[in-house]
Amino acid sequence: MENNSVDCILLADVFEHIYEKDLPKMMRELTRVLRRNGRIIIFTSEYGYGIDLLLNKLLFQMKGRLTPADIECGHVNRLTLEEKRIIFAQAGLKISDYYDYSILFQQLTDFIKDSSAKIIGFLFAKNKIEKSGQFIKDKFKTHKEPSPIIRALLYIPTLISYLDIRLGKFIRGSSVFLLLEKNDNKT
């Protein structure tokens, strides 16, 4: 690609699949093709204080900074925000905005949703496939107009998850959304 030819770059669930030693080179290449006022948006895992990380640490299940689920998904790094900031600065980028995600509330609501779907499936499903929690969650998504009670029950976890967003500037979570720009002082 040509220099300064791209307005926006989105990396969703990519950064954590790149070896740490290769990240500076990747970020320099992204900076090269990014226009002066362009933006890079990154959603990635982070080494912070998300409840899943804390539980895995307490249960001695971590392999370095990675959880068993990270490894199963092919993750090869879990950097702190400060470590990312250094890589970005070396590439001529700065973080213009961010918020951490998946601190506590999102993970609790995911657990509530998953557990509820499994219980409903166990109690009311007719066959093995229908008993899976995913089948029940998919059924809720495709239902045209749920009753007001079901709608209220579905909105409660969403409202609770919102607390993660509100805390995302103050507490490091398990994931982070980053907005990057070229650092005018460096480029």
Secondary structure, DSSP 8 states (H G I E B T S, - for coil): --TT-EEEEEEES-GGGS-GGGHHHHHHHHHHHEEEEEEEEEEEE-SS--HHHHHHHHTT--BTTB-HHHHHTT------HHHHHHHHHHTTEEEEEEEEE-SSHHHHHHHHHHHHHHHHHHHH-SSTTTTSHHHHHHHHHH-SS--HHHHHHHHHHHHHHHHHHHHTTTS--SEEEEEEEE-TTT-
